[in-house]
Amino acid sequence: MRLATLRTSNGTRAALRDGDSYVLLPHSDVGALLASDGGWQRVAAGEEGERHIDVGAADLAPVVPHPNKIICLGLNYATHIKEMGRDTPRYPTLFAKYEGALVGARDPITLPMVSDSVDWEAELAFVMGRTARHVPRESALDFVAGYTVTNDVTVREYQRRTREFLAGKTFEATTPLGPELVTADEFGGAEPDLEIRCEVDGEVMQRSRTSDLLFGVRDIVAYVSAIITLVPGDVILTGTPGGVGDGRSPKVYLRHGQHLRTVVEGLGETLNVCVAERQA
């Protein structure tokens, strides 16, 4: 199934894709649905919904707008490790974002006024569907609700000010997440091997496959759940392949008015216009 969070006149609502329309569910968003009692799959599949909204007319919020945690991986494709001049990590490189960074699949991306080095990073994201603590690698996929598209838009000079990545990764309204959560059962219980692509104004900047991840979804769930309890609705970004603007010579960064398109095969796309932040 495909789930989305839509903005309506009465606030956000979780929705189930039904062909060319969405059926509204009684939950405020997909995160709330995943955290609901009684098994979210059964609840979503069994709801008839109160009304239908055409997919093309839907106002898409971030698919999980208020996750308890957003955990991100850096340096998780060999091509990106090489272009950034870093050593191959022995363990997953983790950092975090806050929910204020998230935008919907068609929302504008804010280019912060304090930066002229905002970069793209196309990524596969996954969302937890069950509480997970000390999960063995072999059963890790049982805890994943599904997969979605994201772009870990990064403010490079802030990222480099310290050894920690957080400052460059969580600027407000920079990270599209969506359009939908495609549930894990669509992939037959296996890790998906999908093409991932990033375009800026129609020019392909990144193209890879998710099977090229250094640490895959199983590895990530097992590793992170040994550190902290993962809960339904937690969002995990798996890292970006090579082709970022900062790895080019000369370097290339996002500019006002450009269109950033992120596509993951079978999951859909985010398409966001870049808008320069203005003084309040």
PyMOL commands that set and color helices and strands:
alter all, ss='L'
color gray80, all
select helices_A, chain A and resi 30-34+40-46+55-57+78-83+99-101+137-143+156-159+166-169+184-187+210-212+217-225+245-247
alter helices_A, ss='H'
color red, helices_A
select strands_A, chain A and resi 2-8+11-18+21-24+52-54+70-74+93-97+102-103+109-111+118-119+122-128+144-151+154-155+175-183+195-200+203-209+235-237+259-264+268-276
alter strands_A, ss='S'
color yellow, strands_A
deselect
rebuild
show_as cartoon
